[in-house]
Amino acid sequence: MFISPAYAQAGAAQGIDGSFMLMMVGMIVFMYFLVFRPQMKRQKEHKAMMDGLQKGDEVIAAGGVLGRITALTDVYMTLEIAPGTEIRAQRASVVTLLPKGTLKSL
């Protein structure tokens, strides 16, 4: 197939427009502030909560299990979910730290 020199020059003249580059940079900055930065903040808050867990804290674990922490290790915790009933769960499964006395009011 034969390509005329005029067509080849017109194709070579096309490039990335400056406004397109500005729009792409703007989208990246927008995504950083809308998605990545809040996610990093939530991860940081969750890690601080995990590090601050203590025996006696009342928590909600994944799946909606409510309980009081009776024992802690580096990876696992023991939750008392009812008088005389304890389960073991991973520390990372804690979703929310409840105020003291919440379980008594339920």
DRENTORKOL-3810 file (N, C-alpha, C; in nm, 4 decimals):
REM DRENTORKOL-3810
@n.u->0.0850; n.v->-0.1173; n.w->0.0000; ca.u->0.0000; ca.v->0.0000; ca.w->0.0000; c.u->0.0893; c.v->0.1231; c.w->0.0000
@n.u->0.0507; n.v->0.2204; n.w->-0.0789; ca.u->0.1282; ca.v->0.3419; ca.w->-0.0926; c.u->0.0693; c.v->0.4525; c.w->-0.0055
@n.u->0.1553; n.v->0.5182; n.w->0.0753; ca.u->0.1112; ca.v->0.6290; ca.w->0.1602; c.u->0.1729; c.v->0.7561; c.w->0.1046
@n.u->0.0903; n.v->0.8537; n.w->0.0791; ca.u->0.1401; ca.v->0.9780; ca.w->0.0226; c.u->0.2185; c.v->1.0558; c.w->0.1276
@n.u->0.3208; n.v->1.1303; n.w->0.0879; ca.u->0.4009; ca.v->1.2086; ca.w->0.1831; c.u->0.3183; c.v->1.3124; c.w->0.2586
@n.u->0.2166; n.v->1.3697; n.w->0.1974; ca.u->0.1340; ca.v->1.4701; ca.w->0.2649; c.u->0.0567; c.v->1.4059; c.w->0.3798
@n.u->0.0064; n.v->1.2853; n.w->0.3602; ca.u->-0.0669; ca.v->1.2138; ca.w->0.4656; c.u->0.0275; c.v->1.1767; c.w->0.5793
@n.u->0.1485; n.v->1.1347; n.w->0.5486; ca.u->0.2461; ca.v->1.0971; ca.w->0.6497; c.u->0.2855; c.v->1.2181; c.w->0.7341
@n.u->0.2990; n.v->1.3357; n.w->0.6699; ca.u->0.3346; ca.v->1.4554; ca.w->0.7450; c.u->0.2206; c.v->1.4996; c.w->0.8353
@n.u->0.0973; n.v->1.4861; n.w->0.7917; ca.u->-0.0170; ca.v->1.5243; ca.w->0.8741; c.u->-0.0277; c.v->1.4329; c.w->0.9960
@n.u->0.0020; n.v->1.3052; n.w->0.9781; ca.u->-0.0014; ca.v->1.2115; ca.w->1.0897; c.u->0.1101; c.v->1.2385; c.w->1.1886
@n.u->0.2248; n.v->1.2786; n.w->1.1422; ca.u->0.3375; ca.v->1.3070; ca.w->1.2300; c.u->0.3153; c.v->1.4354; c.w->1.3084
@n.u->0.2362; n.v->1.5271; n.w->1.2545; ca.u->0.2130; ca.v->1.6545; ca.w->1.3217; c.u->0.1211; c.v->1.6381; c.w->1.4414
@n.u->0.0405; n.v->1.5315; n.w->1.4420; ca.u->-0.0489; ca.v->1.5099; ca.w->1.5546; c.u->0.0335; c.v->1.4657; c.w->1.6747
@n.u->-0.0037; n.v->1.5140; n.w->1.7907; ca.u->0.0667; ca.v->1.4780; ca.w->1.9137; c.u->-0.0262; c.v->1.4977; c.w->2.0311
@n.u->0.0298; n.v->1.4872; n.w->2.1484; ca.u->-0.0498; ca.v->1.5076; ca.w->2.2691; c.u->-0.0662; c.v->1.6567; c.w->2.2903
@n.u->-0.1887; n.v->1.6973; n.w->2.3002; ca.u->-0.2228; ca.v->1.8370; ca.w->2.3180; c.u->-0.1898; c.v->1.8802; c.w->2.4615
@n.u->-0.1529; n.v->2.0037; n.w->2.4803; ca.u->-0.1208; ca.v->2.0550; ca.w->2.6141; c.u->-0.2410; c.v->2.0536; c.w->2.7073
@n.u->-0.3583; n.v->2.0811; n.w->2.6538; ca.u->-0.4781; ca.v->2.0798; ca.w->2.7369; c.u->-0.5122; c.v->1.9378; c.w->2.7810
@n.u->-0.4831; n.v->1.8392; n.w->2.6958; ca.u->-0.5054; ca.v->1.6994; ca.w->2.7332; c.u->-0.4135; c.v->1.6604; c.w->2.8489
@n.u->-0.2880; n.v->1.7014; n.w->2.8423; ca.u->-0.1929; ca.v->1.6708; ca.w->2.9513; c.u->-0.2372; c.v->1.7378; c.w->3.0808
@n.u->-0.2830; n.v->1.8616; n.w->3.0714; ca.u->-0.3304; ca.v->1.9330; ca.w->3.1894; c.u->-0.4520; c.v->1.8630; c.w->3.2492
@n.u->-0.5420; n.v->1.8160; n.w->3.1629; ca.u->-0.6591; ca.v->1.7433; ca.w->3.2100; c.u->-0.6183; c.v->1.6126; c.w->3.2784
@n.u->-0.5218; n.v->1.5406; n.w->3.2253; ca.u->-0.4768; ca.v->1.4147; ca.w->3.2856; c.u->-0.4124; c.v->1.4400; c.w->3.4219
@n.u->-0.3310; n.v->1.5427; n.w->3.4327; ca.u->-0.2692; ca.v->1.5775; ca.w->3.5612; c.u->-0.3774; c.v->1.6174; c.w->3.6608
@n.u->-0.4751; n.v->1.6928; n.w->3.6144; ca.u->-0.5868; ca.v->1.7317; ca.w->3.7008; c.u->-0.6648; c.v->1.6110; c.w->3.7506
@n.u->-0.6873; n.v->1.5121; n.w->3.6644; ca.u->-0.7587; ca.v->1.3904; ca.w->3.7048; c.u->-0.6791; c.v->1.3122; c.w->3.8081
@n.u->-0.5491; n.v->1.3046; n.w->3.7922; ca.u->-0.4641; ca.v->1.2331; ca.w->3.8887; c.u->-0.4689; c.v->1.3033; c.w->4.0242
@n.u->-0.4591; n.v->1.4342; n.w->4.0254; ca.u->-0.4667; ca.v->1.5100; ca.w->4.1509; c.u->-0.6045; c.v->1.4928; c.w->4.2139
@n.u->-0.7084; n.v->1.4979; n.w->4.1343; ca.u->-0.8451; ca.v->1.4796; ca.w->4.1824; c.u->-0.8618; c.v->1.3411; c.w->4.2453
@n.u->-0.8131; n.v->1.2380; n.w->4.1797; ca.u->-0.8236; ca.v->1.1017; ca.w->4.2328; c.u->-0.7441; c.v->1.0880; c.w->4.3623
@n.u->-0.6290; n.v->1.1536; n.w->4.3714; ca.u->-0.5489; ca.v->1.1461; ca.w->4.4931; c.u->-0.6276; c.v->1.2020; c.w->4.6112
@n.u->-0.6860; n.v->1.3195; n.w->4.5943; ca.u->-0.7567; ca.v->1.3826; ca.w->4.7057; c.u->-0.8940; c.v->1.3206; c.w->4.7318
@n.u->-0.9557; n.v->1.2606; n.w->4.6313; ca.u->-1.0885; ca.v->1.2040; ca.w->4.6489; c.u->-1.0861; c.v->1.0587; c.w->4.6953
@n.u->-0.9850; n.v->0.9817; n.w->4.6534; ca.u->-0.9832; ca.v->0.8382; ca.w->4.6811; c.u->-0.8659; c.v->0.7976; c.w->4.7693
@n.u->-0.7455; n.v->0.8221; n.w->4.7258; ca.u->-0.6281; ca.v->0.7670; ca.w->4.7927; c.u->-0.6016; c.v->0.8289; c.w->4.9286
@n.u->-0.6103; n.v->0.9588; n.w->4.9405; ca.u->-0.5798; ca.v->1.0254; ca.w->5.0670; c.u->-0.6789; c.v->0.9874; c.w->5.1774
@n.u->-0.8108; n.v->0.9883; n.w->5.1529; ca.u->-0.9039; ca.v->0.9448; ca.w->5.2580; c.u->-0.8851; c.v->0.7982; c.w->5.2968
@n.u->-0.8516; n.v->0.7129; n.w->5.1999; ca.u->-0.8296; ca.v->0.5716; ca.w->5.2306; c.u->-0.7081; c.v->0.5548; c.w->5.3203
@n.u->-0.6019; n.v->0.6277; n.w->5.2918; ca.u->-0.4819; ca.v->0.6204; ca.w->5.3767; c.u->-0.5135; c.v->0.6709; c.w->5.5174
@n.u->-0.5962; n.v->0.7744; n.w->5.5274; ca.u->-0.6338; ca.v->0.8278; ca.w->5.6583; c.u->-0.7135; c.v->0.7250; c.w->5.7384
@n.u->-0.8095; n.v->0.6564; n.w->5.6728; ca.u->-0.8875; ca.v->0.5527; ca.w->5.7412; c.u->-0.7980; c.v->0.4378; c.w->5.7868
@n.u->-0.7026; n.v->0.3964; n.w->5.7032; ca.u->-0.6104; ca.v->0.2898; ca.w->5.7405; c.u->-0.5265; c.v->0.3295; c.w->5.8610
@n.u->-0.4828; n.v->0.4535; n.w->5.8637; ca.u->-0.4020; ca.v->0.5029; ca.w->5.9754; c.u->-0.4834; c.v->0.5042; c.w->6.1051
@n.u->-0.6090; n.v->0.5495; n.w->6.0975; ca.u->-0.6953; ca.v->0.5515; ca.w->6.2157; c.u->-0.7251; c.v->0.4103; c.w->6.2650
@n.u->-0.7484; n.v->0.3166; n.w->6.1725; ca.u->-0.7774; ca.v->0.1781; ca.w->6.2106; c.u->-0.6561; c.v->0.1151; c.w->6.2764
@n.u->-0.5367; n.v->0.1410; n.w->6.2245; ca.u->-0.4145; ca.v->0.0862; ca.w->6.2841; c.u->-0.3940; c.v->0.1429; c.w->6.4241
@n.u->-0.4211; n.v->0.2702; n.w->6.4430; ca.u->-0.4076; ca.v->0.3307; ca.w->6.5761; c.u->-0.5070; c.v->0.2685; c.w->6.6730
@n.u->-0.6292; n.v->0.2405; n.w->6.6254; ca.u->-0.7278; ca.v->0.1754; ca.w->6.7106; c.u->-0.6824; c.v->0.0340; c.w->6.7468
@n.u->-0.6273; n.v->-0.0390; n.w->6.6508; ca.u->-0.5808; ca.v->-0.1760; ca.w->6.6754; c.u->-0.4661; c.v->-0.1776; c.w->6.7780
@n.u->-0.3773; n.v->-0.0813; n.w->6.7668; ca.u->-0.2649; ca.v->-0.0746; ca.w->6.8607; c.u->-0.3109; c.v->-0.0360; c.w->7.0006
@n.u->-0.4231; n.v->0.0332; n.w->7.0102; ca.u->-0.4727; ca.v->0.0804; ca.w->7.1392; c.u->-0.5684; c.v->-0.0155; c.w->7.2096
@n.u->-0.5965; n.v->-0.1305; n.w->7.1501; ca.u->-0.6878; ca.v->-0.2255; ca.w->7.2137; c.u->-0.6291; c.v->-0.2771; c.w->7.3445
@n.u->-0.7164; n.v->-0.2906; n.w->7.4458; ca.u->-0.6743; ca.v->-0.3381; ca.w->7.5775; c.u->-0.7756; c.v->-0.4395; c.w->7.6283
@n.u->-0.7330; n.v->-0.5143; n.w->7.7265; ca.u->-0.8225; ca.v->-0.6090; ca.w->7.7922; c.u->-0.9352; c.v->-0.5285; c.w->7.8580
@n.u->-1.0593; n.v->-0.5737; n.w->7.8392; ca.u->-1.1741; ca.v->-0.5048; ca.w->7.8963; c.u->-1.2456; c.v->-0.4128; c.w->7.7993
@n.u->-1.1856; n.v->-0.3836; n.w->7.6847; ca.u->-1.2515; ca.v->-0.2991; ca.w->7.5844; c.u->-1.3698; c.v->-0.3732; c.w->7.5230
@n.u->-1.4745; n.v->-0.3002; n.w->7.4912; ca.u->-1.5917; ca.v->-0.3560; ca.w->7.4259; c.u->-1.5842; c.v->-0.3196; c.w->7.2781
@n.u->-1.5991; n.v->-0.4218; n.w->7.1920; ca.u->-1.5777; ca.v->-0.4021; ca.w->7.0491; c.u->-1.6877; c.v->-0.4687; c.w->6.9677
@n.u->-1.6968; n.v->-0.4256; n.w->6.8428; ca.u->-1.7772; ca.v->-0.4951; ca.w->6.7424; c.u->-1.6771; c.v->-0.5549; c.w->6.6448
@n.u->-1.6827; n.v->-0.6869; n.w->6.6279; ca.u->-1.5944; ca.v->-0.7560; ca.w->6.5342; c.u->-1.6672; c.v->-0.7741; c.w->6.4016
@n.u->-1.5924; n.v->-0.8182; n.w->6.3014; ca.u->-1.6510; ca.v->-0.8428; ca.w->6.1701; c.u->-1.7661; c.v->-0.9417; c.w->6.1825
@n.u->-1.8711; n.v->-0.9185; n.w->6.1088; ca.u->-1.9880; ca.v->-1.0035; ca.w->6.1158; c.u->-2.0877; c.v->-0.9567; c.w->6.2189
@n.u->-2.0568; n.v->-0.8486; n.w->6.2907; ca.u->-2.1499; ca.v->-0.7936; ca.w->6.3879; c.u->-2.1430; c.v->-0.8563; c.w->6.5255
@n.u->-2.0374; n.v->-0.9296; n.w->6.5551; ca.u->-2.0226; ca.v->-0.9926; ca.w->6.6864; c.u->-1.9808; c.v->-0.8869; c.w->6.7877
@n.u->-2.0587; n.v->-0.8709; n.w->6.8943; ca.u->-2.0272; ca.v->-0.7775; ca.w->7.0013; c.u->-1.9660; c.v->-0.8549; c.w->7.1164
@n.u->-1.8635; n.v->-0.8001; n.w->7.1779; ca.u->-1.8034; ca.v->-0.8689; ca.w->7.2903; c.u->-1.7051; c.v->-0.7821; c.w->7.3652
@n.u->-1.6597; n.v->-0.8360; n.w->7.4793; ca.u->-1.5598; ca.v->-0.7703; ca.w->7.5637; c.u->-1.4299; c.v->-0.8488; c.w->7.5510
@n.u->-1.3204; n.v->-0.7801; n.w->7.5308; ca.u->-1.1906; ca.v->-0.8448; ca.w->7.5150; c.u->-1.1459; c.v->-0.8973; c.w->7.6509
@n.u->-1.1143; n.v->-1.0283; n.w->7.6546; ca.u->-1.0665; ca.v->-1.0888; ca.w->7.7798; c.u->-0.9194; c.v->-1.1245; c.w->7.7724
@n.u->-0.8650; n.v->-1.1412; n.w->7.6519; ca.u->-0.7230; ca.v->-1.1720; ca.w->7.6347; c.u->-0.6776; c.v->-1.1217; c.w->7.4985
@n.u->-0.5514; n.v->-1.0796; n.w->7.4917; ca.u->-0.4943; ca.v->-1.0279; ca.w->7.3673; c.u->-0.3591; c.v->-1.0912; c.w->7.3414
@n.u->-0.3335; n.v->-1.1233; n.w->7.2145; ca.u->-0.1989; ca.v->-1.1584; ca.w->7.1688; c.u->-0.1680; c.v->-1.0658; c.w->7.0520
@n.u->-0.0560; n.v->-1.0889; n.w->6.9860; ca.u->-0.0197; ca.v->-1.0022; ca.w->6.8737; c.u->-0.1190; c.v->-1.0132; c.w->6.7584
@n.u->-0.1727; n.v->-1.1316; n.w->6.7350; ca.u->-0.2591; ca.v->-1.1538; ca.w->6.6196; c.u->-0.4042; c.v->-1.1813; c.w->6.6601
@n.u->-0.4256; n.v->-1.2484; n.w->6.7739; ca.u->-0.5601; ca.v->-1.2913; ca.w->6.8126; c.u->-0.6058; c.v->-1.2235; c.w->6.9417
@n.u->-0.7367; n.v->-1.2292; n.w->6.9621; ca.u->-0.7964; ca.v->-1.1802; ca.w->7.0857; c.u->-0.9066; c.v->-1.2777; c.w->7.1250
@n.u->-0.9384; n.v->-1.2794; n.w->7.2520; ca.u->-1.0484; ca.v->-1.3608; ca.w->7.3010; c.u->-1.1595; c.v->-1.2661; c.w->7.3411
@n.u->-1.2793; n.v->-1.2917; n.w->7.2853; ca.u->-1.3955; ca.v->-1.2076; ca.w->7.3130; c.u->-1.4949; c.v->-1.2859; c.w->7.3974
@n.u->-1.5441; n.v->-1.2215; n.w->7.5022; ca.u->-1.6530; ca.v->-1.2783; ca.w->7.5798; c.u->-1.7810; c.v->-1.2212; c.w->7.5203
@n.u->-1.8585; n.v->-1.3073; n.w->7.4529; ca.u->-1.9788; ca.v->-1.2605; ca.w->7.3850; c.u->-2.1037; c.v->-1.2795; c.w->7.4696
@n.u->-2.0942; n.v->-1.3639; n.w->7.5713; ca.u->-2.2019; ca.v->-1.3872; ca.w->7.6681; c.u->-2.1334; c.v->-1.4381; c.w->7.7946
@n.u->-2.1986; n.v->-1.4289; n.w->7.9106; ca.u->-2.1353; ca.v->-1.4797; ca.w->8.0327; c.u->-2.0982; c.v->-1.6273; c.w->8.0173
@n.u->-1.9693; n.v->-1.6555; n.w->8.0295; ca.u->-1.9185; ca.v->-1.7916; ca.w->8.0184; c.u->-1.8963; c.v->-1.8390; c.w->7.8761
@n.u->-1.9185; n.v->-1.7545; n.w->7.7754; ca.u->-1.8989; ca.v->-1.7921; ca.w->7.6350; c.u->-1.7922; c.v->-1.7023; c.w->7.5737
@n.u->-1.6823; n.v->-1.7643; n.w->7.5319; ca.u->-1.5724; ca.v->-1.6889; ca.w->7.4724; c.u->-1.5392; c.v->-1.7445; c.w->7.3350
@n.u->-1.4986; n.v->-1.6568; n.w->7.2461; ca.u->-1.4525; ca.v->-1.6962; ca.w->7.1131; c.u->-1.3191; c.v->-1.6283; c.w->7.0863
@n.u->-1.2425; n.v->-1.6894; n.w->6.9971; ca.u->-1.1169; ca.v->-1.6280; ca.w->6.9548; c.u->-1.1369; c.v->-1.5680; c.w->6.8168
@n.u->-1.0816; n.v->-1.4517; n.w->6.7960; ca.u->-1.0924; ca.v->-1.3828; ca.w->6.6671; c.u->-0.9622; c.v->-1.3091; c.w->6.6408
@n.u->-0.9404; n.v->-1.2755; n.w->6.5174; ca.u->-0.8227; ca.v->-1.1970; ca.w->6.4828; c.u->-0.8426; c.v->-1.0533; c.w->6.5275
@n.u->-0.7344; n.v->-0.9912; n.w->6.5687; ca.u->-0.7429; ca.v->-0.8508; ca.w->6.6108; c.u->-0.7882; c.v->-0.7615; c.w->6.4963
@n.u->-0.7474; n.v->-0.7964; n.w->6.3751; ca.u->-0.7819; ca.v->-0.7148; ca.w->6.2585; c.u->-0.9308; c.v->-0.7185; c.w->6.2277
@n.u->-1.0050; n.v->-0.8102; n.w->6.2886; ca.u->-1.1479; ca.v->-0.8186; ca.w->6.2613; c.u->-1.2288; c.v->-0.7153; c.w->6.3393
@n.u->-1.1639; n.v->-0.6401; n.w->6.4267; ca.u->-1.2348; ca.v->-0.5367; ca.w->6.5029; c.u->-1.2742; c.v->-0.4238; c.w->6.4076
@n.u->-1.4028; n.v->-0.3927; n.w->6.4098; ca.u->-1.4547; ca.v->-0.2870; ca.w->6.3239; c.u->-1.4693; c.v->-0.1575; c.w->6.4023
@n.u->-1.5249; n.v->-0.1677; n.w->6.5241; ca.u->-1.5523; ca.v->-0.0486; ca.w->6.6040; c.u->-1.5193; c.v->-0.0740; c.w->6.7495
@n.u->-1.4651; n.v->0.0254; n.w->6.8137; ca.u->-1.4415; ca.v->0.0240; ca.w->6.9578; c.u->-1.5597; c.v->0.0960; c.w->7.0224
@n.u->-1.6311; n.v->0.0255; n.w->7.1097; ca.u->-1.7514; ca.v->0.0807; ca.w->7.1718; c.u->-1.7181; c.v->0.1526; c.w->7.3029
@n.u->-1.7996; n.v->0.2495; n.w->7.3437; ca.u->-1.7812; ca.v->0.3123; ca.w->7.4743; c.u->-1.8075; c.v->0.2116; c.w->7.5859
@n.u->-1.7411; n.v->0.2320; n.w->7.6997; ca.u->-1.7569; ca.v->0.1407; ca.w->7.8139; c.u->-1.9043; c.v->0.1383; c.w->7.8568
@n.u->-1.9521; n.v->0.0186; n.w->7.8907; ca.u->-2.0879; ca.v->0.0031; ca.w->7.9400; c.u->-2.1924; c.v->-0.0186; c.w->7.8311
@n.u->-2.1514; n.v->-0.0215; n.w->7.7081; ca.u->-2.2463; ca.v->-0.0386; ca.w->7.5991; c.u->-2.3115; c.v->-0.1764; c.w->7.6040
@n.u->-2.2332; n.v->-0.2783; n.w->7.6334; ca.u->-2.2879; ca.v->-0.4150; ca.w->7.6350; c.u->-2.3893; c.v->-0.4344; c.w->7.7469
@n.u->-2.3743; n.v->-0.3639; n.w->7.8583; ca.u->-2.4704; ca.v->-0.3768; ca.w->7.9676; c.u->-2.6058; c.v->-0.3177; c.w->7.9292
@n.u->-2.6046; n.v->-0.2161; n.w->7.8439; ca.u->-2.7290; ca.v->-0.1509; ca.w->7.8066; c.u->-2.8063; c.v->-0.2277; c.w->7.6997
@n.u->-2.7444; n.v->-0.3293; n.w->7.6410; ca.u->-2.8135; ca.v->-0.4050; ca.w->7.5353; c.u->-2.8997; c.v->-0.5137; c.w->7.5920
END
